[in-house]
């Protein structure tokens, strides 16, 4: 058995609100900004390889009144990480101690992922990391799963894919992966344990 992990929601507690709650103090305005301007739909384009400067310029043209906040978004990407889920890191170390191969398949901007391995040394425990922004593909597109299969020499029916987003889980299932839809990181050990017995 091999294991293929997402990062956000599995190892990292990442949320733009963690940073912007101290920048845009009015709750309704902050919700508007993160839902309509620097939102998931916009962010996912950078996760699939678009340059941050291009993304910023696109929004600044439309919302010039938010120029400062837009430019703050990616400059403060690390501050949107509230913390890490130690229970997941413990599991990773346990799996590696038992000689299971563990890999990463994550939607993440290549620009903001730069330096992450140095800042979060537990990432060195993985046997390989595939970041969406580096290959211009993104989950749940089956092409990125197929790239992971080839890159990491995976057999889907002998690989457990762990992700917090249902659409990514469905795409993995369609390709034959065993899956864990992780809604609560505290339950990761029990969820993975099913595949170790």
Short mmCIF file of the C-alpha atoms (twelve columns), coordinates in Angstrom:
data_MODEL
# 
_entry.id   MODEL 
# 
loop_
_atom_site.group_PDB 
_atom_site.id 
_atom_site.type_symbol 
_atom_site.label_atom_id 
_atom_site.label_alt_id 
_atom_site.label_comp_id 
_atom_site.label_asym_id 
_atom_site.label_seq_id 
_atom_site.Cartn_x 
_atom_site.Cartn_y 
_atom_site.Cartn_z 
_atom_site.pdbx_PDB_model_num 
ATOM 1   C CA . UNK A 1   0.000   0.000  0.000   1 
ATOM 2   C CA . UNK A 2   1.118   3.547  -0.796  1 
ATOM 3   C CA . UNK A 3   -0.339  6.843  0.433   1 
ATOM 4   C CA . UNK A 4   -1.049  10.036 -1.519  1 
ATOM 5   C CA . UNK A 5   -1.837  13.075 0.634   1 
ATOM 6   C CA . UNK A 6   -3.292  16.516 0.085   1 
ATOM 7   C CA . UNK A 7   -1.670  19.270 2.196   1 
ATOM 8   C CA . UNK A 8   -4.274  21.962 2.941   1 
ATOM 9   C CA . UNK A 9   -6.851  20.711 5.429   1 
ATOM 10  C CA . UNK A 10  -4.787  17.566 6.015   1 
ATOM 11  C CA . UNK A 11  -1.445  18.902 7.251   1 
ATOM 12  C CA . UNK A 12  -1.942  22.686 7.164   1 
ATOM 13  C CA . UNK A 13  -4.689  24.809 8.720   1 
ATOM 14  C CA . UNK A 14  -4.768  27.404 5.938   1 
ATOM 15  C CA . UNK A 15  -7.478  30.056 5.670   1 
ATOM 16  C CA . UNK A 16  -7.196  33.663 4.361   1 
ATOM 17  C CA . UNK A 17  -9.368  34.752 7.302   1 
ATOM 18  C CA . UNK A 18  -6.474  33.977 9.645   1 
ATOM 19  C CA . UNK A 19  -4.633  36.968 8.156   1 
ATOM 20  C CA . UNK A 20  -7.390  39.294 6.936   1 
ATOM 21  C CA . UNK A 21  -9.309  39.360 10.236  1 
ATOM 22  C CA . UNK A 22  -6.666  41.861 11.415  1 
ATOM 23  C CA . UNK A 23  -6.627  43.802 8.131   1 
ATOM 24  C CA . UNK A 24  -10.299 44.209 7.231   1 
ATOM 25  C CA . UNK A 25  -11.896 44.614 10.632  1 
ATOM 26  C CA . UNK A 26  -15.475 44.911 9.445   1 
ATOM 27  C CA . UNK A 27  -16.776 41.345 9.238   1 
ATOM 28  C CA . UNK A 28  -19.215 41.959 6.382   1 
ATOM 29  C CA . UNK A 29  -16.614 43.771 4.291   1 
ATOM 30  C CA . UNK A 30  -14.062 41.017 4.919   1 
ATOM 31  C CA . UNK A 31  -16.588 38.364 3.898   1 
ATOM 32  C CA . UNK A 32  -17.360 40.354 0.742   1 
ATOM 33  C CA . UNK A 33  -13.650 40.706 -0.091  1 
ATOM 34  C CA . UNK A 34  -12.855 37.010 0.383   1 
ATOM 35  C CA . UNK A 35  -16.054 35.804 -1.297  1 
ATOM 36  C CA . UNK A 36  -16.145 38.142 -4.283  1 
ATOM 37  C CA . UNK A 37  -12.645 39.488 -4.904  1 
ATOM 38  C CA . UNK A 38  -9.753  37.370 -3.590  1 
ATOM 39  C CA . UNK A 39  -11.928 34.264 -3.563  1 
ATOM 40  C CA . UNK A 40  -11.427 30.545 -4.146  1 
ATOM 41  C CA . UNK A 41  -12.236 30.806 -7.866  1 
ATOM 42  C CA . UNK A 42  -9.498  33.424 -8.301  1 
ATOM 43  C CA . UNK A 43  -6.995  31.621 -6.063  1 
ATOM 44  C CA . UNK A 44  -7.398  28.313 -7.893  1 
ATOM 45  C CA . UNK A 45  -6.072  29.910 -11.091 1 
ATOM 46  C CA . UNK A 46  -2.775  30.590 -9.338  1 
ATOM 47  C CA . UNK A 47  -2.826  27.039 -7.991  1 
ATOM 48  C CA . UNK A 48  -3.036  25.890 -11.606 1 
ATOM 49  C CA . UNK A 49  0.000   27.922 -12.639 1 
ATOM 50  C CA . UNK A 50  -1.033  31.516 -13.326 1 
ATOM 51  C CA . UNK A 51  1.543   34.109 -12.216 1 
ATOM 52  C CA . UNK A 52  0.641   36.025 -9.069  1 
ATOM 53  C CA . UNK A 53  1.453   39.402 -10.613 1 
ATOM 54  C CA . UNK A 54  -0.977  38.685 -13.448 1 
ATOM 55  C CA . UNK A 55  -3.661  37.655 -10.969 1 
ATOM 56  C CA . UNK A 56  -3.170  40.782 -8.877  1 
ATOM 57  C CA . UNK A 57  -3.278  43.106 -11.876 1 
ATOM 58  C CA . UNK A 58  -6.518  41.504 -13.067 1 
ATOM 59  C CA . UNK A 59  -8.286  42.304 -9.809  1 
ATOM 60  C CA . UNK A 60  -6.725  45.717 -9.274  1 
ATOM 61  C CA . UNK A 61  -8.110  46.779 -12.643 1 
ATOM 62  C CA . UNK A 62  -11.609 45.792 -11.519 1 
ATOM 63  C CA . UNK A 63  -11.375 46.765 -7.827  1 
ATOM 64  C CA . UNK A 64  -8.855  49.648 -7.611  1 
ATOM 65  C CA . UNK A 65  -10.251 50.605 -4.183  1 
ATOM 66  C CA . UNK A 66  -8.833  47.343 -2.823  1 
ATOM 67  C CA . UNK A 67  -5.363  47.636 -4.360  1 
ATOM 68  C CA . UNK A 68  -3.569  47.350 -1.003  1 
ATOM 69  C CA . UNK A 69  -5.599  44.373 0.211   1 
ATOM 70  C CA . UNK A 70  -5.208  42.539 -3.109  1 
ATOM 71  C CA . UNK A 71  -1.444  42.956 -3.008  1 
ATOM 72  C CA . UNK A 72  -1.396  41.806 0.610   1 
ATOM 73  C CA . UNK A 73  -3.003  38.460 -0.234  1 
ATOM 74  C CA . UNK A 74  -0.030  36.563 -1.623  1 
ATOM 75  C CA . UNK A 75  2.639   38.587 0.182   1 
ATOM 76  C CA . UNK A 76  1.127   37.271 3.404   1 
ATOM 77  C CA . UNK A 77  0.240   33.758 2.253   1 
ATOM 78  C CA . UNK A 78  2.274   32.143 5.062   1 
ATOM 79  C CA . UNK A 79  0.403   34.188 7.651   1 
ATOM 80  C CA . UNK A 80  -2.787  32.490 6.462   1 
ATOM 81  C CA . UNK A 81  -1.387  29.248 7.860   1 
ATOM 82  C CA . UNK A 82  -2.698  29.205 11.416  1 
ATOM 83  C CA . UNK A 83  -0.775  26.069 12.195  1 
ATOM 84  C CA . UNK A 84  -0.073  22.473 11.330  1 
ATOM 85  C CA . UNK A 85  -1.942  19.337 12.323  1 
ATOM 86  C CA . UNK A 86  0.585   17.445 14.438  1 
ATOM 87  C CA . UNK A 87  -1.545  14.305 14.448  1 
ATOM 88  C CA . UNK A 88  -1.127  14.077 10.666  1 
ATOM 89  C CA . UNK A 89  2.620   14.630 10.952  1 
ATOM 90  C CA . UNK A 90  2.846   11.897 13.586  1 
ATOM 91  C CA . UNK A 91  0.962   9.570  11.259  1 
ATOM 92  C CA . UNK A 92  3.322   10.382 8.386   1 
ATOM 93  C CA . UNK A 93  6.350   9.589  10.534  1 
ATOM 94  C CA . UNK A 94  4.737   6.360  11.713  1 
ATOM 95  C CA . UNK A 95  3.988   5.281  8.138   1 
ATOM 96  C CA . UNK A 96  7.547   6.058  7.077   1 
ATOM 97  C CA . UNK A 97  8.961   4.125  10.046  1 
ATOM 98  C CA . UNK A 98  6.995   1.130  8.734   1 
ATOM 99  C CA . UNK A 99  8.458   1.735  5.266   1 
ATOM 100 C CA . UNK A 100 5.257   2.810  3.539   1 
ATOM 101 C CA . UNK A 101 5.769   5.138  0.581   1 
ATOM 102 C CA . UNK A 102 4.056   8.496  1.106   1 
ATOM 103 C CA . UNK A 103 3.535   11.208 -1.494  1 
ATOM 104 C CA . UNK A 104 1.882   14.614 -1.867  1 
ATOM 105 C CA . UNK A 105 -0.614  15.763 -4.501  1 
ATOM 106 C CA . UNK A 106 -1.670  19.290 -3.601  1 
ATOM 107 C CA . UNK A 107 -3.354  22.268 -5.220  1 
ATOM 108 C CA . UNK A 108 -0.903  25.043 -4.372  1 
ATOM 109 C CA . UNK A 109 0.679   27.959 -6.194  1 
ATOM 110 C CA . UNK A 110 4.261   27.154 -7.177  1 
ATOM 111 C CA . UNK A 111 5.281   30.671 -6.152  1 
ATOM 112 C CA . UNK A 112 3.868   30.440 -2.637  1 
ATOM 113 C CA . UNK A 113 5.122   26.877 -2.151  1 
ATOM 114 C CA . UNK A 114 8.684   28.059 -2.691  1 
ATOM 115 C CA . UNK A 115 10.578  27.697 0.585   1 
ATOM 116 C CA . UNK A 116 7.876   25.605 2.271   1 
ATOM 117 C CA . UNK A 117 10.075  22.512 2.587   1 
ATOM 118 C CA . UNK A 118 12.738  24.557 4.383   1 
ATOM 119 C CA . UNK A 119 10.160  26.219 6.645   1 
ATOM 120 C CA . UNK A 120 8.277   22.990 7.389   1 
ATOM 121 C CA . UNK A 121 10.910  20.220 7.563   1 
ATOM 122 C CA . UNK A 122 8.311   17.450 8.034   1 
ATOM 123 C CA . UNK A 123 7.687   17.776 4.275   1 
ATOM 124 C CA . UNK A 124 11.083  16.145 3.734   1 
ATOM 125 C CA . UNK A 125 9.601   12.886 5.027   1 
ATOM 126 C CA . UNK A 126 7.549   12.473 1.843   1 
ATOM 127 C CA . UNK A 127 8.930   10.315 -0.942  1 
ATOM 128 C CA . UNK A 128 7.763   12.852 -3.523  1 
ATOM 129 C CA . UNK A 129 5.717   16.045 -3.818  1 
ATOM 130 C CA . UNK A 130 3.599   17.136 -6.784  1 
ATOM 131 C CA . UNK A 131 2.367   20.727 -6.613  1 
ATOM 132 C CA . UNK A 132 -0.360  21.778 -9.044  1 
ATOM 133 C CA . UNK A 133 1.096   25.189 -9.822  1 
ATOM 134 C CA . UNK A 134 4.379   23.611 -10.901 1 
ATOM 135 C CA . UNK A 135 2.760   21.395 -13.539 1 
ATOM 136 C CA . UNK A 136 -0.087  23.707 -14.685 1 
ATOM 137 C CA . UNK A 137 -2.670  21.085 -13.769 1 
ATOM 138 C CA . UNK A 138 -5.093  20.993 -10.866 1 
ATOM 139 C CA . UNK A 139 -7.340  18.636 -8.944  1 
ATOM 140 C CA . UNK A 140 -9.938  17.385 -9.727  1 
ATOM 141 C CA . UNK A 141 -8.708  17.218 -13.352 1 
ATOM 142 C CA . UNK A 142 -7.848  13.554 -13.910 1 
ATOM 143 C CA . UNK A 143 -4.681  14.580 -15.768 1 
ATOM 144 C CA . UNK A 144 -2.951  15.595 -12.540 1 
ATOM 145 C CA . UNK A 145 -3.805  12.242 -10.949 1 
ATOM 146 C CA . UNK A 146 -2.454  10.479 -14.018 1 
ATOM 147 C CA . UNK A 147 0.732   12.531 -13.725 1 
ATOM 148 C CA . UNK A 148 1.057   11.509 -10.066 1 
ATOM 149 C CA . UNK A 149 0.514   7.859  -11.012 1 
ATOM 150 C CA . UNK A 150 3.329   8.050  -13.550 1 
ATOM 151 C CA . UNK A 151 5.681   10.226 -11.492 1 
ATOM 152 C CA . UNK A 152 5.363   8.163  -8.304  1 
ATOM 153 C CA . UNK A 153 4.827   4.755  -9.930  1 
ATOM 154 C CA . UNK A 154 1.449   4.294  -8.239  1 
ATOM 155 C CA . UNK A 155 -1.115  1.579  -8.685  1 
ATOM 156 C CA . UNK A 156 -4.407  3.300  -7.826  1 
ATOM 157 C CA . UNK A 157 -6.011  0.163  -6.375  1 
ATOM 158 C CA . UNK A 158 -3.018  -0.124 -4.038  1 
ATOM 159 C CA . UNK A 159 -2.847  3.577  -3.137  1 
ATOM 160 C CA . UNK A 160 -4.851  5.488  -0.519  1 
ATOM 161 C CA . UNK A 161 -5.651  9.083  -1.490  1 
ATOM 162 C CA . UNK A 162 -6.445  11.471 1.402   1 
ATOM 163 C CA . UNK A 163 -8.076  14.860 0.715   1 
ATOM 164 C CA . UNK A 164 -10.511 17.228 2.415   1 
ATOM 165 C CA . UNK A 165 -12.453 18.168 -0.741  1 
ATOM 166 C CA . UNK A 166 -15.182 15.861 -2.014  1 
ATOM 167 C CA . UNK A 167 -14.695 16.717 -5.695  1 
ATOM 168 C CA . UNK A 168 -11.058 15.607 -5.450  1 
ATOM 169 C CA . UNK A 169 -12.058 12.387 -3.728  1 
ATOM 170 C CA . UNK A 170 -14.610 11.604 -6.458  1 
ATOM 171 C CA . UNK A 171 -12.018 12.130 -9.185  1 
ATOM 172 C CA . UNK A 172 -9.586  9.801  -7.421  1 
ATOM 173 C CA . UNK A 173 -12.276 7.131  -6.982  1 
ATOM 174 C CA . UNK A 174 -13.052 7.292  -10.701 1 
ATOM 175 C CA . UNK A 175 -9.430  6.371  -11.370 1 
ATOM 176 C CA . UNK A 176 -9.539  3.444  -8.962  1 
ATOM 177 C CA . UNK A 177 -7.835  4.913  -5.894  1 
ATOM 178 C CA . UNK A 178 -8.807  3.902  -2.386  1 
ATOM 179 C CA . UNK A 179 -9.897  7.151  -0.725  1 
ATOM 180 C CA . UNK A 180 -10.340 8.945  2.585   1 
ATOM 181 C CA . UNK A 181 -12.494 12.074 2.582   1 
ATOM 182 C CA . UNK A 182 -10.919 13.781 5.589   1 
ATOM 183 C CA . UNK A 183 -13.322 16.273 7.156   1 
ATOM 184 C CA . UNK A 184 -11.610 16.246 10.557  1 
ATOM 185 C CA . UNK A 185 -7.806  15.899 10.780  1 
ATOM 186 C CA . UNK A 186 -8.173  14.505 14.312  1 
ATOM 187 C CA . UNK A 187 -9.641  11.356 12.765  1 
ATOM 188 C CA . UNK A 188 -6.855  10.730 10.282  1 
ATOM 189 C CA . UNK A 189 -5.165  7.931  12.254  1 
ATOM 190 C CA . UNK A 190 -8.390  5.933  12.564  1 
ATOM 191 C CA . UNK A 191 -9.218  6.513  8.894   1 
ATOM 192 C CA . UNK A 192 -5.818  5.386  7.680   1 
ATOM 193 C CA . UNK A 193 -5.721  2.523  10.193  1 
ATOM 194 C CA . UNK A 194 -8.491  0.749  8.275   1 
ATOM 195 C CA . UNK A 195 -6.034  0.252  5.401   1 
ATOM 196 C CA . UNK A 196 -3.214  -0.998 7.634   1 
ATOM 197 C CA . UNK A 197 -5.045  -3.974 9.157   1 
# 
